[in-house]
Amino acid sequence: MRIAPRDVGVQAETGSRVLTYTELAQIWIAIERSRAATSNKLLHQMLMLWGARVSELRLSERREFDLTDWVWTDPKEHSKMHNVIRRPIFEQIKPLLEKAMNTYDQVLFSGADTCAPITIAAANRYIQRIRESMDIGYWRAHDFRRTLVTRLSEEGIAPHVTKRMLGHELAGVMAGYNKHDWIEDQRKAYELHADKLLWHVKRGT
């Protein structure tokens, strides 16, 4: 009981990898060409576009996606911060979502058991295989989030919008009183990000 953390290991470092759009496109194409299950491929391509945490999307079900108002409402049970997260279903992601809905039932990103979501271990193994097939250095799916925010900040997207895109709460007094989601601002930002990524994908094929 007297063992300190320093005696057995080191504190994990905060990730710092920010991918370029060329690298994102290379990953996208590698996913497209892989022989994995459709659910695993769709999961990671949609993570690249939405910048969600893996489990927010991995655990999602059909009922969370409102195809009338075009909003994905992620329940607090799937959120790391235990908050409800609302993101727009924007134009470029609609074909991927529709493919998932046409292929699967309630669980849109299922594993071997079609009634259960892909396990985090299976998702991580898949990304490891993709990463090892490429020559762009170390990266992980979580880097898609940092890349999304960094690249959109370079385009002038306001921090309060990118915070909502990541599913983060606002700070200070704003956290308690401002519950606005800036859905339309999010939508424009997501479309900008998707346009840039898919332009590079098209150029790289």
Buried (B, 14 or more C-beta within 10 A) or exposed (E): EEEEEEEEEEEEEEEEBBBEBBBBBBBBBBBEEBEBBEBBBBBBBBBBBBBBBBBBBBBBBBEBBEEEEBBBBBBEEBBEEEEBBBBBBBEBBEEBBEBBEEBBEEBBBBBEEEEEBBEEEBBEEBBEEBBEEEEBEEBEBBBBBBBBBEBBEEEEBEEBBBBBBBBBBBEEEEEEEEEEBBBEBBBBBBBBBBEBBBEBBEEEE
